[in-house]
Amino acid sequence: MTPRFRVAMAQINTIVGDFEGNTRKIIERLEEAQAAGADVVSFPELAITGYPPEDLLIKSDFVRENLACLHEVARHASRTAAVVGFVDSGDHLYNAAAVLYDGRIAGVYRKMRLPNYGVFDEKRYFQPGTACPVYAVHGVEVGVNICEDVWAPGGPLLAQSLAGALVSITCNSSPYHAQKWRLREEMLQTRARDYAVAIVYNNLVGGQDELVFDGLSVIVDATGRVVARGPAFEEALVVADLDVEAIRGVRRYNPIRTADALHGEGLDAPVFTLSRDVPRDAGSRPPLPGMLVLDPPDDVEEVYRALVLGTRDYVRKNGLRTVVLGLSGGVDSSLVACIAVDALGRESVKGITLPSRFTSEASRRYARELAGALGIELLELPIDPVVTAYDQVLATPFAGRARDVTEENLQARARGNLLMALSNKLGWLVLTTGNKSEMSVGYATLYGDMAGGFAVIKDVPKTLVYRLARWRNARASPPVIPQEVLERAPTAELRENQTDQDTLPPYEVLDPILKLYVEDDRSAEEIVAQGFDRATVARVIAMVDHSEYKRRQAPTAAAGPRKPPPAQPARRLHRVRHRMALSGILPLLSGRPEFLFVDEHLERGDRPWVTGPGGAAKALVLAGLVTRLAERAPAWLILTLGRDQAERLADDLAAFLPASAGRVHLLAPWESFNPEDPPSAETEGARQRVLEALSRGHRAIVVASVAGVVHPVSDPRWIDTVRVDLAPGSPNDLGQVVQRLAGAGYDRTDLVRRPGELAVRGGLIDVYPSTEDHPVRIEWAGDQIESLRAFDPETQRTVGPLPEVTILPARPGEKATATLLDQVPDAVCALDEPEAFERQAKALYEQAAGAQRRAVEAGRAPADSSVPAVPWDRIARALDAHRAVALSTLHRPPRGPVVEFSFGALESFAGQTAALAVRLREWTAEGRRVIVASRQAHRMVEVLAGHGVAAGLVERLDDPPPPGSVYAVPQALTGGFTLDDLVVVTDAEILGWRRRRRHIRWLRDGARVASWTELTPGDLVVHIHHGIGVYRGIERLAVGGGERDYLHLEYAQGDALYVPTDQINLVQRYVGVEGQTPQIHRLGGTEWEREKRRVRERTREMARELLDLYAARGARSGHSFAPDSPWQREMEEAFSFEETPDQWQAIQDV
């Protein structure tokens, strides 16, 4: 027994997906707690992954990485038990906390109460736990809970207390709202008194997108007394001693703790013993100098610090460094500037004044004084020339109309355009300065003062803005915000002598009405009953309701004083990691002199030549070079001959490379060198994915064929002008988004089915990004994006919500002339079979030049059009500017440094496993390390065992196998090889076949016409707006002073419709019932509209039938099939083709 039980709370700030950073932080705090003599230390909910991980949980790699990091943390746990939040997996995913002790995972608790309201959506991802274990740590029983588990009475906390728990460790990620800490502590004090248990409530701290976590972790003893409290909005390790005997004394007289109560809960609360022994130094452990019981900040300071933390973490966690905002000389922009400087430092904040003829000299002076007091850079950009240009352009359509709010909004939009231009050019994040009062009633301009990336005070009412500004001034000497700013009437200065109260009620009246209506959900009558003027209330409510479309397009905001909003998908940082199956081989190569030779010559600027390796051995050599030069060469460009070689090399590289090396990307070539046949959106999207990965500076290995290199890539500057980045809640003009997508090569259509297509319907855009597996549905509410959803192009049904989407071009830029090598000047190049590569590159360029020449001669391409390929001399010059290594299986250069690897080939066993077993015994007798890399590894272990050969089965080989051993790994390689004492045997040698690839371009709508060349005169076609007609051919017509090609469609009674060839997406080939001739429609007739109405009604009827069907299915019990047998696995693994997407979906569904 010990009278004191020392507990620690590591209140840390995590980043979603930053496994390396989160793990390092956890280990550091764990070691601090151990040094402080803590018996147990707790960490926040989902500390390993960061909170909230949301749809990252769908990625299996994400979950696996989280588990690997947990094991790494466990190695550092000794005699201090650590409770660490992580994602547990089994048949399902669980929000869990691991109990780590003595270097191992001693236990796991799975969260039982999953919240699904407000910002929480845990039931979407997790299953609830079913047991609430208790752990004996140094003679004290400890229960473990996670956040929501303790917010309601009863449940796991009561069950653990009844099972003997004296202390409850509760891991939390509880989002901030004003004064929430009071609500939390009152609840915890009630639970502690009711169940006679001390509660150690550790809360996350930090900002994650629109969420802020305030920390203020707290320890409450069994009487409800706060014995320790952590700081607000900052990290800390809080250590306290609990009087265990006092807890036992309290619970002897606790009436709620009865066996009947536990039975009523129906919960299993087993007790596990980690250590009954009191630590030897417990008696000599000095008492703490004074337990930390920090006072929470007052209500105004609390909000200010939340805004600072939310701003800092939003900017930094998204990889940004500098912010910019417009300084008007008003209180809103002054407060935002103060918050930004306190969050990021003055060197990271840029102020811009954007005066017009209505801007007073006082406003300009106040902005200058504020910038000087804060020490930030200030730039002045007068907007009058821009506004004058707008007026001139709009003079004709506005003729005869009086000036009104339109001209005022043009000023705000001019300012927004200039700020966004600075952001676009210089990479600065625009902070908007609108407050909650203005946003609520729509007193803001879309694409004007609402334009930006982060809305710092969007959730702060105007009256609170003044309180925050005065609070900030009181903490500076002299004050940073000029006193006149706080005293003068607020004004937007968009016309002479304007004030906010010309349009709005006084803020002292407006803000209370808004709170009652927006936050408290009071009706108009209830608000009037509290003494407000009826007409004013009606006016405010009308303004709020009418402005919803604006609010839905405002940027993400820092968490302010309000209660949490309805759930919105948060923006996340994706860190995709790949653990490779055969990376354990690489240490066998690391010290070889051949690698030292190549390394030395690369550093000298030579081009070393490597001979000997072929097939998978070539990939192994490259993997060894990539890992050896990892710190000096984060990017590699590996150039090989044909597309098949590139695919095989990429697959083999991915098998050998460790996770730290980065992802392996395959650069797809265009389908044709014909200038009249541009690449498909799918192909261009695949190329854009590669360029995006390289442009971000991540570790990446790109494998490209000759054709992939000869085809030019788009200028990154052009890509930046047309790319579209969207997230729910962000302000975006629908028309501008459509315009940018059209400029990026997206084709307008009525129904999106293929990559590169775009459909617009009211406030909805459907677009199939060239880089994505599913099209995206973007829903607007006014000028703000309300939601992003992926959907199935065949059924048009939603697949799931998206936190963000980046839409890259669907077609290359008009002047795509750069080479891949130009984009990554620091990359190391590996040239596979250089002589053959040069011959093929020259031949492909000649082919492209010939096709371009013929197109010009035939008048199908302009005379000044460029060849859609890069000549060899440009590629050669680009190669000369890079560090490069050449590889060839047989050839040697006439001069230059050469090194040879002595790889050996293997004989083919052609399915004769007995012969294979004989060779395996010979190799192991010689002390060789044998790896059987086969997609049928499970079956091969069984077969070899039947021949008397013992082979170990591992899913992944992280370390070299010991000499004289055989290991089977489920991994396909193109071929086997030997090197010294290493033997790698593959399916190619064992079975005599290689996995075959099928290149299928998935067409989900066979009738859609991609080019007029698919049509023959006389074909029946369907125009989306005019119905069924007959295609008569292509005609060239002179229209509007120019000539262009049109599809001639003939309708009933000789009517003709001419469709521009660039609108061919509006036309489909008619597909009907065989043997029946359809009716040809009349132009302007009603038959086609009636037909569409009938189809719509039938579609609704089918939807109703499907709903009834699925409801009936949901009410019936299904059949539970047995797990797959080894024979099932064998059959699947022997399938020598890649499964189609639909086949994979069927497999997963079953």
Long-range contacts (C-beta under 8 A, 24 or more apart in sequence): 1-139, 1-244, 1-245, 1-278, 2-138, 2-139, 2-140, 2-244, 2-278, 2-282, 2-283, 3-243, 3-244, 3-245, 4-241, 4-242, 4-243, 4-244, 4-282, 4-285, 4-287, 5-39, 5-40, 5-138, 5-140, 5-166, 5-167, 5-241, 5-242, 5-244, 6-36, 6-37, 6-38, 6-39, 6-40, 6-239, 6-240, 6-241, 6-242, 6-285, 6-288, 7-38, 7-39, 7-40, 7-41, 7-42, 7-167, 7-169, 7-200, 7-219, 7-239, 7-240, 7-241, 7-242, 8-32, 8-33, 8-36, 8-38, 8-40, 8-41, 8-42, 8-80, 8-237, 8-238, 8-239, 8-240, 9-41, 9-42, 9-200, 9-201, 9-202, 9-217, 9-219, 9-228, 9-230, 9-237, 9-238, 9-239, 10-41, 10-42, 10-43, 10-44, 10-202, 10-237, 11-44, 11-202, 11-203, 11-204, 11-205, 11-215, 11-217, 11-230, 11-231, 11-235, 11-236, 11-237, 11-238, 12-43, 12-44, 12-47, 12-204, 12-205, 12-235, 13-204, 13-205, 13-206, 13-235, 13-313, 14-44, 14-46, 14-47, 14-49, 14-50, 14-51, 14-204, 14-206, 15-50, 15-208, 15-317, 15-573, 16-49, 16-50, 16-51, 16-52, 16-53, 16-54, 16-56, 16-208, 16-572, 16-573, 17-49, 17-50, 17-53, 17-56, 17-62, 17-572, 17-573, 17-574, 17-575, 18-50, 18-573, 18-575, 19-48, 19-49, 19-65, 19-66, 19-69, 19-575, 19-577, 22-47, 22-48, 22-49, 22-50, 22-69, 23-48, 23-69, 23-72, 23-73, 26-73, 26-84, 27-72, 27-73, 27-76, 29-237, 30-73, 30-76, 30-77, 30-80, 30-82, 31-76, 32-237, 33-80, 33-82, 33-237, 33-239, 34-78, 34-79, 34-80, 36-237, 36-239, 37-279, 37-281, 37-285, 38-80, 38-239, 39-80, 39-81, 39-137, 39-138, 39-140, 39-279, 40-80, 40-81, 40-82, 40-83, 40-137, 40-142, 40-167, 40-169, 40-200, 41-80, 41-81, 41-82, 41-83, 42-82, 42-83, 42-169, 42-170, 42-171, 42-200, 42-202, 43-82, 43-83, 43-84, 43-85, 43-171, 43-202, 44-85, 44-171, 44-172, 44-173, 44-202, 44-203, 44-204, 44-213, 45-85, 45-95, 45-97, 45-146, 45-147, 45-171, 45-172, 45-173, 45-204, 46-85, 46-86, 46-87, 46-95, 46-173, 47-84, 47-85, 47-86, 47-171, 47-204, 48-73, 48-84, 48-85, 48-86, 48-87, 49-86, 49-87, 50-208, 51-85, 51-173, 51-204, 51-208, 51-213, 52-119, 52-120, 52-121, 52-173, 52-208, 52-211, 52-570, 53-87, 53-572, 54-121, 54-125, 54-569, 54-570, 54-572, 54-803, 55-569, 55-572, 55-800, 55-801, 55-802, 55-803, 56-572, 56-574, 57-87, 57-93, 57-125, 58-125, 59-576, 61-576, 61-577, 61-578, 61-579, 62-576, 62-577, 63-87, 63-89, 63-93, 64-579, 65-577, 65-579, 68-579, 70-98, 70-105, 71-105, 73-100, 74-98, 74-100, 74-103, 74-104, 74-105, 75-103, 77-101, 77-102, 77-103, 77-104, 78-102, 78-103, 79-275, 79-279, 81-106, 81-135, 81-137, 81-142, 81-274, 83-144, 83-169, 83-171, 84-171, 85-146, 85-171, 85-173, 92-126, 92-127, 93-125, 93-126, 93-127, 94-126, 94-127, 94-129, 95-122, 95-126, 95-146, 96-129, 96-146, 97-144, 97-146, 97-169, 97-171, 99-135, 99-144, 99-274, 101-137, 101-274, 101-275, 102-274, 106-135, 106-272, 106-274, 107-133, 107-135, 107-144, 107-272, 107-274, 109-133, 109-144, 109-145, 109-146, 111-145, 111-146, 111-147, 111-148, 111-149, 112-149, 112-155, 112-156, 113-148, 113-149, 113-151, 113-152, 113-155, 113-156, 114-148, 115-147, 115-148, 117-567, 118-563, 118-564, 118-565, 118-566, 118-567, 119-175, 119-211, 119-564, 119-565, 119-566, 119-567, 119-568, 120-148, 120-567, 121-567, 130-268, 131-267, 131-268, 131-269, 131-270, 132-156, 132-159, 132-160, 132-267, 132-268, 132-269, 133-160, 133-269, 133-270, 133-271, 133-272, 134-160, 134-163, 134-164, 134-165, 134-269, 134-270, 134-271, 134-272, 135-271, 135-272, 135-273, 135-274, 136-271, 136-272, 136-273, 136-274, 136-275, 136-276, 137-274, 137-275, 138-275, 138-276, 138-277, 138-278, 138-279, 138-282, 139-275, 139-276, 139-277, 139-278, 140-166, 140-167, 140-244, 141-165, 141-166, 141-167, 141-271, 142-166, 142-167, 142-168, 142-169, 143-167, 143-168, 143-169, 143-197, 143-269, 144-168, 144-169, 144-170, 144-171, 145-169, 145-170, 145-171, 146-170, 146-171, 146-172, 147-171, 147-172, 147-173, 147-174, 150-187, 150-188, 150-191, 150-199, 150-201, 151-187, 153-191, 153-194, 154-265, 155-265, 155-267, 156-267, 156-269, 157-191, 157-195, 157-197, 158-195, 158-256, 158-261, 158-262, 158-265, 159-262, 159-265, 159-267, 159-268, 159-269, 160-197, 160-269, 161-195, 161-196, 161-197, 161-251, 161-257, 162-257, 162-258, 162-259, 162-261, 162-262, 162-269, 163-262, 163-269, 163-270, 163-271, 164-271, 165-197, 166-197, 166-198, 166-222, 166-244, 166-247, 166-248, 166-251, 167-197, 167-198, 167-199, 167-200, 167-242, 167-247, 168-197, 168-198, 168-199, 168-200, 169-200, 169-202, 170-199, 170-200, 170-201, 170-202, 171-202, 172-201, 172-202, 172-203, 172-204, 172-217, 173-203, 173-204, 173-213, 174-203, 174-204, 174-213, 175-211, 175-212, 175-213, 175-559, 175-564, 176-211, 176-212, 176-213, 176-214, 176-306, 176-559, 177-559, 177-561, 177-562, 177-563, 177-564, 178-299, 178-302, 178-303, 178-560, 178-561, 178-562, 179-299, 179-302, 180-214, 181-214, 181-216, 181-218, 181-232, 181-296, 184-216, 184-218, 185-218, 185-220, 185-226, 188-218, 188-220, 189-220, 189-224, 189-225, 189-226, 190-224, 192-220, 192-221, 192-222, 192-223, 192-224, 193-222, 193-223, 193-224, 194-254, 194-256, 195-254, 195-256, 195-257, 196-222, 196-247, 196-250, 196-251, 196-254, 196-256, 196-257, 197-222, 197-247, 197-251, 198-222, 198-242, 198-247, 203-230, 205-233, 205-234, 205-235, 205-309, 206-309, 206-313, 207-309, 207-310, 207-311, 207-312, 207-313, 207-314, 207-317, 207-558, 207-559, 208-313, 208-317, 208-570, 209-314, 209-556, 209-570, 209-571, 209-572, 210-310, 210-556, 210-557, 210-558, 210-559, 210-565, 210-568, 210-570, 210-729, 211-559, 211-564, 211-570, 212-306, 212-309, 212-310, 212-313, 212-558, 212-559, 214-302, 214-306, 216-296, 221-246, 221-247, 222-246, 222-247, 222-250, 222-251, 223-250, 226-293, 227-291, 227-293, 228-291, 228-292, 228-293, 229-292, 229-293, 229-294, 229-295, 229-296, 230-292, 230-294, 231-294, 232-294, 232-296, 232-297, 232-302, 232-305, 233-305, 233-306, 233-308, 233-309, 236-292, 238-292, 239-288, 239-291, 239-292, 240-288, 240-291, 240-292, 241-287, 241-288, 241-291, 299-561, 300-464, 300-467, 300-468, 300-471, 301-471, 303-460, 303-464, 303-468, 303-560, 303-561, 304-339, 304-468, 304-471, 304-472, 306-558, 306-559, 306-560, 306-561, 307-339, 307-456, 307-457, 307-460, 307-468, 307-558, 307-560, 308-339, 308-342, 308-343, 309-343, 310-558, 310-559, 311-339, 311-340, 311-343, 311-344, 311-431, 311-454, 311-456, 311-558, 312-343, 312-344, 314-454, 314-556, 314-558, 315-343, 315-344, 315-348, 315-429, 315-454, 316-344, 317-573, 318-571, 318-573, 320-427, 320-429, 321-348, 321-427, 322-348, 322-349, 322-350, 322-426, 322-427, 322-428, 322-429, 323-348, 323-349, 323-350, 323-428, 323-429, 323-430, 323-431, 323-454, 324-349, 324-350, 324-351, 324-352, 324-419, 324-422, 324-423, 324-426, 324-428, 324-429, 324-430, 324-431, 325-349, 325-350, 325-351, 325-352, 325-419, 325-430, 325-431, 325-432, 325-433, 325-452, 326-351, 326-352, 326-353, 326-354, 326-415, 326-419, 326-433, 326-449, 327-351, 327-352, 327-353, 327-367, 327-370, 327-371, 327-378, 328-353, 328-354, 328-359, 328-363, 328-367, 328-433, 328-493, 329-353, 329-359, 329-360, 329-362, 329-363, 329-364, 329-365, 329-366, 329-367, 329-370, 329-485, 330-363, 330-366, 330-485, 330-490, 330-491, 331-465, 331-466, 331-469, 331-481, 331-485, 331-486, 331-490, 332-433, 332-434, 332-435, 332-457, 332-462, 332-465, 333-367, 333-433, 334-366, 334-370, 334-469, 334-481, 334-482, 334-485, 335-433, 335-457, 335-465, 335-468, 335-469, 335-472, 335-481, 336-431, 336-433, 336-456, 336-457, 337-370, 337-371, 337-374, 337-376, 338-374, 338-469, 338-472, 338-480, 338-481, 339-456, 339-457, 340-431, 340-456, 341-374, 341-375, 341-376, 346-374, 346-375, 346-376, 349-374, 349-376, 349-377, 350-376, 350-377, 350-379, 350-422, 350-428, 351-376, 351-377, 351-378, 351-379, 352-378, 352-379, 352-380, 352-381, 352-418, 352-419, 352-422, 353-378, 353-379, 353-380, 353-381, 354-380, 354-381, 354-382, 354-383, 354-414, 354-415, 354-418, 354-419, 355-380, 355-382, 355-383, 356-382, 356-383, 356-384, 356-387, 356-411, 356-493, 356-494, 357-384, 358-411, 358-493, 358-494, 358-495, 358-496, 358-498, 359-493, 360-493, 362-484, 362-488, 363-493, 366-482, 366-484, 366-485, 369-482, 370-480, 370-481, 370-482, 370-485, 373-476, 373-478, 373-479, 373-480, 373-481, 374-480, 381-418, 383-411, 383-414, 383-415, 383-418, 386-414, 386-417, 386-418, 387-411, 387-414, 390-414, 408-492, 408-494, 408-495, 409-445, 409-448, 409-494, 411-448, 411-494, 412-445, 412-448, 412-449, 412-492, 412-494, 413-445, 413-447, 413-448, 413-451, 414-448, 415-448, 415-449, 416-445, 416-447, 416-448, 416-449, 416-450, 416-451, 416-452, 417-447, 417-451, 419-451, 419-452, 420-451, 420-452, 423-453, 424-720, 429-453, 429-454, 430-454, 431-455, 431-456, 432-456, 432-458, 432-554, 432-555, 433-457, 434-458, 434-554, 435-460, 435-461, 435-462, 435-465, 436-460, 436-461, 436-462, 436-514, 436-560, 436-562, 437-461, 437-462, 437-463, 437-504, 437-507, 437-510, 437-511, 437-514, 438-462, 439-547, 439-550, 439-551, 439-554, 440-514, 440-518, 440-543, 440-544, 440-547, 440-551, 441-504, 441-510, 441-514, 441-540, 441-543, 441-544, 441-547, 442-543, 442-544, 442-546, 442-547, 442-550, 442-551, 443-500, 443-503, 443-504, 444-550, 444-554, 446-550, 446-553, 446-731, 446-733, 446-782, 446-783, 447-731, 447-733, 447-736, 447-783, 450-550, 450-553, 450-554, 450-555, 450-731, 450-783, 451-731, 452-555, 452-731, 453-555, 453-556, 453-730, 454-555, 454-556, 454-557, 454-558, 455-554, 455-555, 455-556, 455-557, 455-558, 456-557, 456-558, 457-557, 457-558, 457-560, 458-554, 458-555, 458-557, 458-558, 458-560, 459-557, 459-558, 459-559, 459-560, 459-561, 459-562, 460-560, 460-561, 461-507, 461-511, 461-514, 461-515, 462-490, 462-507, 462-510, 462-511, 463-507, 463-508, 463-511, 464-511, 464-561, 505-536, 505-539, 505-540, 509-536, 510-540, 513-537, 513-540, 514-540, 514-544, 517-541, 517-544, 518-544, 519-562, 519-563, 547-782, 548-781, 548-782, 549-780, 549-781, 549-782, 549-783, 549-784, 550-782, 550-783, 550-784, 551-781, 551-782, 551-784, 552-729, 552-780, 552-781, 552-782, 552-783, 552-784, 552-785, 552-786, 553-729, 553-730, 553-731, 553-732, 553-780, 553-781, 553-782, 553-783, 553-784, 553-785, 554-729, 554-730, 554-731, 554-784, 555-729, 555-730, 555-731, 556-727, 556-729, 556-730, 568-728, 568-729, 569-728, 569-788, 569-801, 569-802, 569-803, 569-804, 570-803, 571-727, 571-803, 571-804, 572-803, 572-804, 576-663, 577-659, 578-654, 578-659, 578-663, 579-658, 579-659, 579-956, 580-654, 580-655, 580-656, 580-657, 580-658, 580-659, 580-956, 581-655, 581-933, 581-955, 581-956, 581-957, 581-969, 581-970, 581-971, 582-655, 582-656, 582-931, 582-933, 582-957, 582-969, 582-971, 582-973, 583-623, 583-656, 583-657, 583-658, 583-659, 583-956, 583-957, 583-958, 584-956, 584-957, 584-958, 584-959, 584-960, 584-961, 585-620, 585-656, 585-931, 585-957, 585-960, 585-982, 585-984, 586-620, 586-623, 586-624, 586-627, 586-656, 586-658, 587-959, 587-960, 588-929, 588-960, 588-979, 588-980, 588-982, 589-620, 589-621, 589-624, 589-979, 590-624, 590-627, 590-628, 592-624, 594-899, 594-900, 594-901, 595-624, 595-625, 595-628, 597-897, 597-899, 598-625, 598-885, 598-899, 599-625, 599-628, 599-629, 601-897, 602-629, 602-828, 602-883, 602-885, 605-883, 606-896, 606-897, 607-884, 607-885, 607-886, 607-896, 607-897, 608-885, 608-886, 608-896, 608-897, 608-898, 608-899, 609-885, 609-886, 609-887, 609-888, 609-892, 609-893, 609-896, 609-897, 609-898, 609-899, 610-885, 610-886, 610-887, 610-888, 610-898, 610-899, 610-900, 610-901, 611-887, 611-888, 611-889, 611-890, 611-891, 611-892, 611-898, 611-899, 611-900, 611-901, 612-889, 612-900, 612-901, 612-902, 612-903, 613-887, 613-889, 613-901, 613-903, 613-977, 614-889, 614-903, 614-975, 615-648, 615-652, 615-973, 615-974, 615-975, 615-977, 616-652, 616-655, 616-973, 616-974, 616-975, 616-976, 616-977, 616-984, 616-986, 617-901, 617-903, 617-975, 617-977, 617-979, 618-649, 618-652, 618-832, 618-887, 618-889, 619-649, 619-652, 619-653, 619-655, 619-656, 620-652, 620-656, 620-977, 620-979, 621-887, 621-901, 622-649, 622-653, 622-830, 622-887, 623-653, 623-656, 623-657, 623-661, 625-828, 625-830, 625-885, 626-653, 626-657, 626-661, 626-701, 627-657, 627-658, 627-660, 627-661, 629-828, 630-660, 630-661, 630-699, 633-826, 633-827, 633-828, 633-883, 634-662, 634-697, 634-698, 634-699, 634-700, 634-826, 635-662, 635-694, 635-699, 635-700, 635-701, 635-702, 635-824, 635-826, 635-827, 635-828, 636-700, 636-701, 636-702, 636-827, 636-828, 636-829, 636-830, 637-702, 637-704, 637-820, 637-821, 637-824, 637-827, 637-828, 637-829, 637-830, 637-882, 638-701, 638-702, 638-703, 638-704, 638-829, 638-830, 638-832, 639-704, 639-705, 639-706, 639-709, 639-829, 639-830, 639-831, 639-832, 639-837, 640-703, 640-704, 640-705, 640-706, 640-832, 640-833, 640-837, 641-705, 641-706, 641-832, 641-833, 641-836, 641-837, 641-840, 642-705, 642-706, 642-707, 643-669, 643-705, 643-707, 643-708, 644-997, 645-705, 645-832, 646-703, 646-704, 646-705, 646-708, 647-997, 648-974, 649-703, 649-832, 650-703, 651-972, 651-973, 651-974, 652-973, 652-974, 653-701, 653-703, 655-933, 655-971, 655-972, 655-973, 657-701, 660-699, 661-699, 661-701, 662-698, 662-699, 662-700, 662-701, 663-693, 663-698, 663-699, 663-700, 663-701, 664-701, 664-702, 664-703, 665-689, 665-690, 665-693, 665-700, 665-701, 665-702, 665-703, 666-690, 666-702, 666-703, 666-704, 667-702, 667-703, 667-704, 667-705, 667-708, 667-709, 667-820, 668-708, 669-704, 669-705, 669-707, 669-708, 669-710, 669-711, 670-707, 670-711, 670-868, 673-711, 673-844, 673-847, 673-848, 673-851, 673-868, 673-869, 674-851, 674-855, 674-868, 675-851, 675-852, 675-855, 675-861, 675-865, 675-867, 675-868, 676-855, 676-860, 676-861, 678-811, 678-812, 679-711, 679-811, 679-812, 680-755, 680-756, 680-1001, 681-745, 681-746, 681-754, 681-755, 681-756, 681-757, 681-768, 681-770, 681-810, 681-811, 682-754, 682-755, 682-756, 682-770, 682-1001, 684-745, 684-756, 684-770, 684-809, 684-810, 684-811, 684-812, 685-755, 685-756, 685-769, 685-770, 685-771, 685-772, 685-808, 685-810, 686-771, 687-713, 688-714, 688-719, 688-770, 688-771, 688-808, 688-809, 689-771, 689-808, 691-716, 691-719, 691-823, 692-771, 692-806, 692-808, 694-823, 694-824, 694-827, 695-823, 702-820, 702-827, 704-820, 706-837, 706-840, 706-841, 706-844, 707-844, 708-820, 709-819, 709-820, 709-821, 709-841, 709-870, 709-875, 710-841, 710-844, 710-845, 710-848, 710-869, 710-870, 710-875, 711-868, 711-869, 711-870, 712-812, 712-816, 712-817, 712-818, 712-819, 712-868, 712-869, 712-870, 713-812, 713-816, 713-818, 713-819, 713-820, 713-822, 713-823, 714-809, 714-812, 714-813, 714-816, 714-818, 715-813, 715-815, 715-816, 715-818, 716-823, 718-813, 718-815, 719-808, 719-809, 719-813, 722-809, 723-806, 723-807, 723-808, 723-809, 724-806, 724-807, 725-804, 725-805, 725-806, 725-807, 726-778, 726-785, 726-788, 726-804, 726-805, 726-806, 726-807, 727-785, 727-788, 727-803, 727-804, 727-805, 728-785, 728-786, 728-787, 728-788, 728-803, 728-804, 729-784, 729-785, 730-784, 730-785, 731-783, 731-784, 731-785, 732-780, 732-783, 732-784, 732-785, 733-783, 734-760, 734-763, 734-765, 734-780, 734-783, 737-765, 737-778, 738-765, 741-765, 741-767, 741-807, 744-807, 744-808, 744-809, 744-810, 744-811, 745-809, 745-810, 745-811, 745-812, 746-810, 747-810, 747-1065, 748-1063, 748-1065, 749-1065, 749-1066, 750-1024, 750-1066, 751-796, 752-793, 753-793, 753-794, 753-1004, 753-1005, 753-1008, 754-793, 754-1003, 754-1004, 754-1005, 754-1008, 755-810, 756-810, 756-811, 757-1065, 766-791, 767-807, 768-793, 769-805, 769-806, 769-807, 769-808, 769-810, 770-808, 770-809, 770-810, 771-806, 771-807, 771-808, 772-805, 774-799, 776-802, 776-805, 776-807, 778-805, 793-1004, 794-1004, 815-866, 817-866, 817-870, 819-870, 819-874, 819-875, 819-878, 821-875, 821-878, 821-879, 821-881, 821-882, 822-878, 825-881, 825-882, 827-882, 828-882, 828-883, 828-884, 828-885, 829-879, 829-882, 829-883, 829-884, 829-885, 830-884, 830-885, 830-886, 830-887, 831-879, 831-884, 831-885, 831-886, 831-887, 832-887, 832-888, 833-887, 833-888, 833-889, 833-891, 834-886, 834-888, 834-893, 835-888, 835-891, 838-872, 838-876, 841-872, 841-875, 842-872, 844-869, 845-869, 845-870, 845-871, 845-872, 901-979, 902-979, 903-977, 903-978, 903-979, 904-977, 904-978, 904-979, 905-977, 905-978, 906-975, 906-976, 906-977, 906-978, 906-983, 906-985, 906-989, 907-989, 908-988, 908-989, 908-992, 909-989, 909-990, 909-991, 909-992, 910-991, 910-992, 911-990, 911-991, 911-992, 913-943, 913-944, 913-947, 913-990, 914-947, 916-944, 916-985, 916-989, 916-990, 917-944, 917-947, 917-948, 917-949, 920-944, 920-949, 920-951, 920-966, 921-948, 921-949, 923-983, 924-964, 924-965, 924-966, 925-964, 926-981, 927-963, 927-964, 927-981, 928-963, 928-964, 928-981, 928-982, 928-983, 929-960, 929-961, 929-962, 929-963, 929-964, 929-965, 929-981, 929-982, 929-983, 930-961, 930-965, 930-966, 930-967, 930-983, 930-985, 931-957, 931-961, 931-966, 931-967, 931-968, 931-969, 931-982, 931-983, 931-984, 931-985, 932-966, 932-967, 932-968, 932-969, 932-985, 932-986, 932-990, 933-969, 933-971, 933-972, 933-973, 933-976, 933-984, 933-985, 933-986, 933-987, 934-968, 934-969, 934-970, 934-971, 934-972, 934-985, 934-986, 934-987, 934-990, 935-970, 935-971, 935-972, 935-987, 935-995, 935-1133, 936-970, 936-987, 936-1130, 936-1133, 936-1134, 937-968, 937-969, 937-970, 937-971, 938-968, 938-970, 938-1126, 938-1129, 938-1130, 938-1133, 939-1126, 939-1129, 939-1130, 939-1133, 940-968, 940-990, 941-968, 942-1126, 944-968, 970-1133, 993-1136, 995-1136, 995-1138, 996-1136, 996-1137, 997-1138, 998-1137, 998-1138, 1000-1140, 1002-1140, 1002-1141, 1006-1071, 1007-1068, 1007-1069, 1007-1070, 1007-1071, 1008-1065, 1008-1068, 1008-1069, 1009-1064, 1009-1067, 1009-1068, 1009-1069, 1010-1064, 1011-1064, 1012-1045, 1012-1047, 1012-1061, 1012-1064, 1014-1069, 1015-1047, 1015-1069, 1019-1069, 1019-1070, 1020-1069, 1020-1070, 1020-1072, 1020-1078, 1021-1049, 1021-1067, 1021-1068, 1021-1069, 1021-1070, 1022-1067, 1022-1068, 1022-1069, 1022-1070, 1023-1049, 1023-1057, 1023-1059, 1023-1066, 1023-1067, 1024-1066, 1024-1067, 1024-1068, 1025-1066, 1026-1051, 1026-1057, 1026-1081, 1026-1083, 1026-1088, 1027-1051, 1027-1081, 1027-1085, 1027-1087, 1027-1088, 1027-1091, 1028-1070, 1028-1078, 1028-1079, 1028-1080, 1028-1081, 1028-1088, 1029-1057, 1029-1080, 1029-1081, 1030-1080, 1031-1067, 1034-1061, 1051-1080, 1051-1081, 1051-1082, 1051-1083, 1052-1080, 1052-1081, 1052-1082, 1052-1083, 1052-1085, 1053-1082, 1055-1082, 1055-1083, 1055-1084, 1057-1083, 1121-1150
